[in-house]
Amino acid sequence: MAKQCVQNSKQLYKYLLRACKKLPEESQGHYKHHVRQSFHSHADESDPMRVQEIIRKAILDADWILNKYGAKTNGER
């Protein structure tokens, strides 16, 4: 799923869990746990603008983490 297709929290959750699979095996558990906790902590968010801001920030953070570990993203590297 491309980043542009992430438009709701469920799509974001799936996108982030798939991104975790691109990380080194010893780091995957930590980041999957973080994704799940963040999803549950924001589950009651009802403001559409706030949800879009959370999605944007989560994707930026995921990209930063993937770059930090040198993970391959959509054929890059």
N, C-alpha and C positions, 0 to 999 in steps of 0.2 A: 504494500500500500504506500503510495507516495505521500509525502508530507502535505501536499495540497488537498488530499482527500480526507484529512483528519478534520472533521467538523463537529464532532460531539465527543463526550467523555468516553463512551464505549470504544469508539474508533481510536481515540488517543491511548486508552489502556492497552488495546491490542498492538498498536504501533510500538509503544514503549516496551512491551514484553518481547516483541520480535527483535527490537533493537538490542535488548539484553543478550540475546543469543549470539550477537556479533562480538561480544566482549570475551575476554579470556575466561575460561571455565571457573577459575577460583574467584572471580569477581561477580559472576552472574547472580549468585544467590543474594548477595548484598543489594544489588541494584533492583532485582525483582521484588525483594522485600520493601524497598523504598517506594517502588511504583505502587504496590498494593496499599501501603500505608497512606500515601498521598491521595490515591483514588478514594479511599474510604473517608479521609479527612475532608475532602471537598465534595462528597456525594450529595450533600444537601444544598449546594450552591444553586440558586435559582435565577440570578441575574445573568442574562445572555452575554452581556458585555464582559462581565467578570469571567465567565466560562471561557470565552474566546481568548482573553488575556492569559488565563491559566494554560490553555492549550498552546498558545504561542510561546510562552515561557518554558513549558515542559519540553517542547520540541527543540528550542535553543539549547536548553540544558543537556538534552540527550545528545545533540550534535557535538557539544563541547566534550562530553564524556567519551563518546566514540572517537573523537579526534585525539583525546588524551591517551587512550589505549591504542591508537593507531588501527582501529577496527575498520574493515572494509564496509563502505556504505554505497550501495547501488553501483558497484563496479569501479568505484574510485580507488586510487592507490594501487 
